[in-house]
């Protein structure tokens, strides 16, 4: 797969790995995404064990600036979906070289900072 994984790409890989038809996989995915969307719209958190969680957060009204002209304008309050990676995903990504992003920054050595 390329740099972006699409629903069609996921469906194809899942069908190959499970032996189910692409239509069956697509129907399952559509149902899961619809259920997650319904839960988020009801104000519930969606937890995907081993991957992460999705939750709706309220964003307050704030002042924004047009970067080209510098003029200020008010950005209306809104709700947005926030993804928080789970511990397993964070651990899997730690110190991994990701194409286009390079090596992850190492955590500072705790013994060096405590010796100062």
VEXVO-92418 format. One record per residue: residue in three letters; chain; x, y, z of N, C-alpha, C, O in turn. Coordinates in Angstrom, 3 decimals, padded with zeros to 6 digits, always signed. Layout:
<recs>
REC   aa  ch        nx        ny        nz       cax       cay       caz        cx        cy        cz        ox        oy        oz
REC  Ala   A         X         Y         Z         X         Y         Z         X         Y         Z         X         Y         Z
...
</recs>
This chain:
<recs>
REC   aa  ch        nx        ny        nz       cax       cay       caz        cx        cy        cz        ox        oy        oz
REC  Unk   A  +000.838  -001.187  +000.000  +000.000  +000.000  +000.000  +000.877  +001.242  +000.000  +002.024  +001.192  +000.443
REC  Unk   A  +000.343  +002.360  -000.496  +001.094  +003.602  -000.586  +001.119  +004.334  +000.746  +001.042  +003.719  +001.810
REC  Unk   A  +001.228  +005.660  +000.675  +001.292  +006.483  +001.874  -000.052  +006.653  +002.556  -000.105  +006.965  +003.745
REC  Unk   A  -001.138  +006.452  +001.823  -002.475  +006.592  +002.383  -003.218  +005.280  +002.235  -003.294  +004.711  +001.146
REC  Unk   A  -003.758  +004.813  +003.332  -004.562  +003.589  +003.292  -006.020  +004.005  +003.168  -006.530  +004.762  +003.993
REC  Unk   A  -006.681  +003.509  +002.141  -008.080  +003.851  +001.906  -008.988  +002.731  +002.396  -008.529  +001.633  +002.713
REC  Unk   A  -010.267  +003.022  +002.454  -011.244  +002.008  +002.841  -011.194  +000.838  +001.862  -011.272  -000.321  +002.269
REC  Unk   A  -011.063  +001.143  +000.573  -010.990  +000.087  -000.441  -009.747  -000.770  -000.236  -009.798  -001.992  -000.374
REC  Unk   A  -008.620  -000.119  +000.097  -007.390  -000.857  +000.350  -007.499  -001.756  +001.566  -007.047  -002.901  +001.544
REC  Unk   A  -008.100  -001.238  +002.628  -008.320  -002.047  +003.831  -009.230  -003.231  +003.530  -008.992  -004.349  +003.987
REC  Unk   A  -010.282  -002.964  +002.748  -011.224  -004.025  +002.388  -010.516  -005.128  +001.614  -010.733  -006.312  +001.872
REC  Unk   A  -009.680  -004.746  +000.676  -008.968  -005.731  -000.145  -008.035  -006.594  +000.706  -008.018  -007.817  +000.568
REC  Unk   A  -007.254  -005.950  +001.593  -006.318  -006.692  +002.443  -007.075  -007.600  +003.409  -006.692  -008.753  +003.604
REC  Unk   A  -008.145  -007.087  +004.015  -008.928  -007.893  +004.960  -009.572  -009.084  +004.259  -009.626  -010.176  +004.825
REC  Unk   A  -010.060  -008.889  +003.039  -010.664  -009.988  +002.288  -009.624  -011.059  +001.987  -009.908  -012.252  +002.093
REC  Unk   A  -008.430  -010.639  +001.614  -007.354  -011.591  +001.323  -006.957  -012.375  +002.570  -006.776  -013.591  +002.514
REC  Unk   A  -006.823  -011.668  +003.700  -006.369  -012.314  +004.929  -007.428  -013.219  +005.564  -007.085  -014.211  +006.206
REC  Unk   A  -008.706  -012.888  +005.391  -009.762  -013.672  +006.046  -010.427  -014.694  +005.136  -011.042  -015.643  +005.622
REC  Unk   A  -010.313  -014.516  +003.833  -010.999  -015.412  +002.911  -012.452  -015.026  +002.683  -013.154  -015.700  +001.929
REC  Unk   A  -012.916  -013.959  +003.316  -014.277  -013.470  +003.081  -014.297  -012.634  +001.804  -013.253  -012.191  +001.326
REC  Unk   A  -015.483  -012.427  +001.260  -015.590  -011.629  +000.047  -015.411  -010.150  +000.377  -015.632  -009.722  +001.510
REC  Unk   A  -015.007  -009.379  -000.631  -014.854  -007.935  -000.446  -016.181  -007.297  -000.052  -016.212  -006.360  +000.745
REC  Unk   A  -017.271  -007.804  -000.609  -018.595  -007.263  -000.284  -018.931  -007.480  +001.186  -019.478  -006.591  +001.839
REC  Unk   A  -018.599  -008.675  +001.713  -018.862  -008.960  +003.128  -018.015  -008.063  +004.026  -018.508  -007.511  +005.010
REC  Unk   A  -016.744  -007.925  +003.683  -015.844  -007.071  +004.464  -016.328  -005.626  +004.420  -016.338  -004.946  +005.446
REC  Unk   A  -016.727  -005.153  +003.247  -017.213  -003.778  +003.108  -018.476  -003.560  +003.935  -018.639  -002.504  +004.547
REC  Unk   A  -019.369  -004.546  +003.959  -020.594  -004.430  +004.753  -020.273  -004.369  +006.248  -020.886  -003.596  +006.983
REC  Unk   A  -019.317  -005.180  +006.697  -018.906  -005.169  +008.103  -018.280  -003.815  +008.443  -018.602  -003.228  +009.475
REC  Unk   A  -017.391  -003.320  +007.586  -016.732  -002.034  +007.829  -017.746  -000.899  +007.867  -017.690  -000.041  +008.748
REC  Unk   A  -018.682  -000.893  +006.904  -019.708  +000.144  +006.873  -020.527  +000.141  +008.158  -020.831  +001.196  +008.714
REC  Unk   A  -020.878  -001.046  +008.620  -021.650  -001.175  +009.858  -020.852  -000.676  +011.054  -021.388  +000.034  +011.905
REC  Unk   A  -019.575  -001.043  +011.126  -018.734  -000.597  +012.245  -018.580  +000.922  +012.246  -018.708  +001.555  +013.295
REC  Unk   A  -018.305  +001.513  +011.080  -018.138  +002.959  +011.011  -019.441  +003.677  +011.361  -019.417  +004.713  +012.024
REC  Unk   A  -020.576  +003.132  +010.920  -021.870  +003.734  +011.249  -022.124  +003.666  +012.752  -022.600  +004.634  +013.344
REC  Unk   A  -021.809  +002.526  +013.375  -021.996  +002.387  +014.821  -021.080  +003.339  +015.589  -021.498  +003.936  +016.581
REC  Unk   A  -019.837  +003.483  +015.136  -018.912  +004.404  +015.797  -019.397  +005.849  +015.652  -019.349  +006.620  +016.611
REC  Unk   A  -019.857  +006.211  +014.467  -020.381  +007.561  +014.245  -021.592  +007.852  +015.106  -021.717  +008.940  +015.668
REC  Unk   A  -022.488  +006.875  +015.212  -023.683  +007.041  +016.049  -023.292  +007.214  +017.511  -023.850  +008.063  +018.207
REC  Unk   A  -022.341  +006.417  +017.977  -021.886  +006.518  +019.364  -021.254  +007.881  +019.627  -021.526  +008.500  +020.655
REC  Unk   A  -020.417  +008.351  +018.712  -019.779  +009.656  +018.889  -020.806  +010.778  +018.894  -020.698  +011.713  +019.687
REC  Unk   A  -021.798  +010.696  +018.018  -022.841  +011.726  +017.978  -023.702  +011.713  +019.236  -024.314  +012.724  +019.580
REC  Unk   A  -023.752  +010.568  +019.925  -024.494  +010.473  +021.182  -023.633  +010.899  +022.374  -024.083  +010.847  +023.519
REC  Unk   A  -022.399  +011.320  +022.101  -021.522  +011.778  +023.169  -020.739  +010.673  +023.847  -020.115  +010.907  +024.882
REC  Unk   A  -020.757  +009.480  +023.290  -020.027  +008.362  +023.879  -018.604  +008.313  +023.336  -018.342  +008.780  +022.227
REC  Unk   A  -017.691  +007.750  +024.111  -016.329  +007.500  +023.651  -016.298  +006.158  +022.943  -017.042  +005.245  +023.303
REC  Unk   A  -015.443  +006.034  +021.939  -015.269  +004.772  +021.223  -013.868  +004.271  +021.543  -012.882  +004.926  +021.207
REC  Unk   A  -013.775  +003.117  +022.190  -012.481  +002.543  +022.546  -012.222  +001.312  +021.699  -013.038  +000.392  +021.660
REC  Unk   A  -011.086  +001.299  +021.025  -010.674  +000.176  +020.198  -009.416  -000.404  +020.858  -008.308  +000.086  +020.642
REC  Unk   A  -009.602  -001.435  +021.650  -008.521  -002.019  +022.435  -007.335  -002.363  +021.551  -007.492  -002.981  +020.497
REC  Unk   A  -006.154  -001.963  +021.982  -004.934  -002.221  +021.247  -004.646  -001.183  +020.176  -003.575  -001.205  +019.569
REC  Unk   A  -005.585  -000.274  +019.935  -005.399  +000.737  +018.894  -005.500  +002.143  +019.463  -004.551  +002.921  +019.357
REC  Unk   A  -006.633  +002.480  +020.063  -006.812  +003.813  +020.630  -008.269  +004.115  +020.881  -009.120  +003.227  +020.827
REC  Unk   A  -008.551  +005.374  +021.157  -009.932  +005.765  +021.435  -010.269  +007.056  +020.701  -009.400  +007.874  +020.400
REC  Unk   A  -011.546  +007.206  +020.428  -012.085  +008.396  +019.787  -013.062  +009.033  +020.754  -013.854  +008.343  +021.396
REC  Unk   A  -013.004  +010.357  +020.857  -013.979  +011.041  +021.695  -014.283  +012.405  +021.094  -013.477  +012.963  +020.349
REC  Unk   A  -015.453  +012.933  +021.425  -015.870  +014.237  +020.939  -015.478  +015.267  +021.993  -015.748  +015.094  +023.182
REC  Unk   A  -014.844  +016.330  +021.541  -014.482  +017.421  +022.441  -015.070  +018.716  +021.912  -015.178  +018.919  +020.703
REC  Unk   A  -015.448  +019.591  +022.837  -015.978  +020.899  +022.471  -014.825  +021.874  +022.304  -013.928  +021.933  +023.145
REC  Unk   A  -014.847  +022.623  +021.242  -013.857  +023.680  +021.014  -014.555  +025.012  +021.264  -015.634  +025.260  +020.727
REC  Unk   A  -013.951  +025.855  +022.063  -014.536  +027.148  +022.396  -014.396  +028.126  +021.229  -013.576  +027.934  +020.332
REC  Unk   A  -015.216  +029.176  +021.265  -015.081  +030.240  +020.283  -013.717  +030.898  +020.501  -013.269  +031.063  +021.636
REC  Unk   A  -013.070  +031.266  +019.405  -011.756  +031.867  +019.539  -011.493  +032.809  +018.369  -012.203  +032.799  +017.363
REC  Unk   A  -010.459  +033.616  +018.531  -010.069  +034.552  +017.489  -009.091  +033.855  +016.548  -008.123  +033.235  +016.987
REC  Unk   A  -009.358  +033.967  +015.259  -008.466  +033.420  +014.252  -007.923  +034.540  +013.395  -008.473  +035.642  +013.375
REC  Unk   A  -006.848  +034.262  +012.688  -006.250  +035.263  +011.808  -006.075  +034.686  +010.412  -005.687  +033.530  +010.241
REC  Unk   A  -006.366  +035.506  +009.431  -006.094  +035.148  +008.049  -004.584  +035.290  +007.866  -004.053  +036.394  +007.982
REC  Unk   A  -003.878  +034.178  +007.577  -002.420  +034.271  +007.480  -001.938  +035.167  +006.336  -000.827  +035.693  +006.391
REC  Unk   A  -002.746  +035.341  +005.322  -002.332  +036.161  +004.181  -002.474  +037.653  +004.476  -001.587  +038.446  +004.160
REC  Unk   A  -003.620  +038.030  +005.095  -003.877  +039.452  +005.326  -003.635  +039.882  +006.769  -003.447  +041.066  +007.046
REC  Unk   A  -003.640  +038.915  +007.689  -003.463  +039.247  +009.102  -004.737  +039.715  +009.778  -004.726  +040.014  +010.972
REC  Unk   A  -005.842  +039.784  +009.034  -007.101  +040.252  +009.631  -007.658  +039.197  +010.586  -007.566  +037.995  +010.339
REC  Unk   A  -008.238  +039.683  +011.683  -008.808  +038.791  +012.695  -010.275  +038.513  +012.388  -010.978  +039.349  +011.819
REC  Unk   A  -010.721  +037.317  +012.780  -012.129  +036.970  +012.682  -012.441  +035.946  +013.779  -011.543  +035.262  +014.270
REC  Unk   A  -013.688  +035.849  +014.148  -014.092  +034.901  +015.188  -014.353  +033.534  +014.566  -015.015  +033.418  +013.535
REC  Unk   A  -013.823  +032.513  +015.209  -014.087  +031.139  +014.805  -015.144  +030.623  +015.766  -014.954  +030.657  +016.982
REC  Unk   A  -016.249  +030.149  +015.228  -017.381  +029.743  +016.055  -017.058  +028.491  +016.871  -016.209  +027.689  +016.482
REC  Unk   A  -017.747  +028.331  +018.009  -017.531  +027.106  +018.799  -018.002  +025.890  +018.014  -018.932  +025.982  +017.212
REC  Unk   A  -017.368  +024.768  +018.245  -017.743  +023.562  +017.506  -017.309  +022.317  +018.263  -016.579  +022.392  +019.251
REC  Unk   A  -017.766  +021.189  +017.787  -017.354  +019.903  +018.330  -016.418  +019.246  +017.330  -016.597  +019.377  +016.119
REC  Unk   A  -015.423  +018.541  +017.843  -014.480  +017.854  +016.986  -014.169  +016.481  +017.566  -014.283  +016.273  +018.774
REC  Unk   A  -013.782  +015.555  +016.715  -013.422  +014.210  +017.160  -011.911  +014.168  +017.355  -011.149  +014.614  +016.497
REC  Unk   A  -011.487  +013.625  +018.499  -010.076  +013.541  +018.840  -009.699  +012.068  +018.983  -010.389  +011.301  +019.654
REC  Unk   A  -008.588  +011.682  +018.338  -008.076  +010.319  +018.456  -006.918  +010.318  +019.438  -006.012  +011.146  +019.345
REC  Unk   A  -006.952  +009.387  +020.374  -005.858  +009.199  +021.321  -005.328  +007.781  +021.135  -006.057  +006.817  +021.371
REC  Unk   A  -004.077  +007.640  +020.718  -003.547  +006.293  +020.513  -003.452  +005.537  +021.824  -003.146  +006.120  +022.864
REC  Unk   A  -003.715  +004.237  +021.772  -003.618  +003.383  +022.951  -002.173  +003.048  +023.265  -001.272  +003.323  +022.472
REC  Unk   A  -001.960  +002.452  +024.427  -000.609  +002.126  +024.890  +000.117  +001.192  +023.920  +001.305  +001.377  +023.655
REC  Unk   A  -000.593  +000.187  +023.387  +000.053  -000.751  +022.465  +000.499  -000.058  +021.182  +001.586  -000.338  +020.678
REC  Unk   A  -000.319  +000.835  +020.650  +000.044  +001.556  +019.435  +001.195  +002.514  +019.712  +002.126  +002.603  +018.911
REC  Unk   A  +001.150  +003.235  +020.834  +002.251  +004.130  +021.187  +003.562  +003.355  +021.307  +004.603  +003.800  +020.825
REC  Unk   A  +003.498  +002.189  +021.957  +004.704  +001.377  +022.141  +005.218  +000.875  +020.791  +006.424  +000.869  +020.545
REC  Unk   A  +004.299  +000.454  +019.919  +004.697  -000.049  +018.600  +005.342  +001.051  +017.760  +006.245  +000.775  +016.970
REC  Unk   A  +004.893  +002.282  +017.922  +005.438  +003.395  +017.149  +006.730  +003.948  +017.738  +007.502  +004.613  +017.046
REC  Unk   A  +006.958  +003.672  +019.009  +008.135  +004.207  +019.690  +009.409  +003.692  +019.025  +009.571  +002.491  +018.810
REC  Unk   A  +010.286  +004.597  +018.712  +011.592  +004.283  +018.119  +011.502  +003.546  +016.786  +012.447  +002.854  +016.407
REC  Unk   A  +010.396  +003.678  +016.072  +010.265  +003.085  +014.738  +010.538  +004.150  +013.692  +010.096  +005.290  +013.830
REC  Unk   A  +011.253  +003.787  +012.667  +011.455  +004.694  +011.543  +010.225  +004.589  +010.658  +009.905  +003.513  +010.152
REC  Unk   A  +009.538  +005.707  +010.472  +008.342  +005.741  +009.636  +008.724  +006.447  +008.339  +009.239  +007.564  +008.379
REC  Unk   A  +008.480  +005.813  +007.183  +008.865  +006.420  +005.908  +008.322  +007.838  +005.790  +007.135  +008.078  +006.011
REC  Unk   A  +009.191  +008.766  +005.444  +008.794  +010.160  +005.295  +008.887  +010.947  +006.581  +008.869  +012.178  +006.551
REC  Unk   A  +008.988  +010.257  +007.727  +009.069  +010.944  +009.009  +010.405  +010.728  +009.692  +010.808  +011.532  +010.532
REC  Unk   A  +011.095  +009.659  +009.345  +012.380  +009.370  +009.953  +012.233  +008.665  +011.286  +011.169  +008.142  +011.617
REC  Unk   A  +013.308  +008.660  +012.041  +013.364  +007.973  +013.337  +012.666  +008.819  +014.398  +012.764  +010.046  +014.380
REC  Unk   A  +011.966  +008.168  +015.318  +011.318  +008.868  +016.425  +012.378  +009.435  +017.345  +013.456  +008.859  +017.495
REC  Unk   A  +012.072  +010.563  +017.959  +013.000  +011.176  +018.909  +013.077  +010.314  +020.148  +012.051  +009.883  +020.672
REC  Unk   A  +014.271  +010.062  +020.616  +014.449  +009.248  +021.812  +014.108  +010.071  +023.036  +014.305  +011.286  +023.062
REC  Unk   A  +013.596  +009.397  +024.046  +013.311  +010.063  +025.306  +014.635  +010.439  +025.958  +015.614  +009.703  +025.838
REC  Unk   A  +014.676  +011.583  +026.649  +015.921  +011.974  +027.299  +016.342  +010.942  +028.332  +015.503  +010.317  +028.980
REC  Unk   A  +017.625  +010.773  +028.475  +018.146  +009.822  +029.450  +017.868  +010.335  +030.851  +018.359  +011.396  +031.237
REC  Unk   A  +017.082  +009.585  +031.612  +016.672  +010.032  +032.943  +017.847  +010.096  +033.892  +017.854  +010.948  +034.782
REC  Unk   A  +018.840  +009.240  +033.747  +019.974  +009.247  +034.666  +020.830  +010.494  +034.435  +021.408  +011.032  +035.379
REC  Unk   A  +020.911  +010.953  +033.185  +021.703  +012.158  +032.896  +021.031  +013.393  +033.466  +021.712  +014.277  +033.985
REC  Unk   A  +019.699  +013.473  +033.380  +018.998  +014.645  +033.878  +018.987  +014.679  +035.405  +018.977  +015.764  +035.985
REC  Unk   A  +018.989  +013.537  +036.064  +018.965  +013.515  +037.524  +020.349  +013.788  +038.096  +020.465  +014.156  +039.265
REC  Unk   A  +021.411  +013.614  +037.293  +022.771  +013.839  +037.773  +023.140  +015.305  +037.767  +024.134  +015.705  +038.373
REC  Unk   A  +022.335  +016.115  +037.077  +022.653  +017.552  +036.974  +022.332  +018.298  +038.208  +022.543  +019.509  +038.270
</recs>
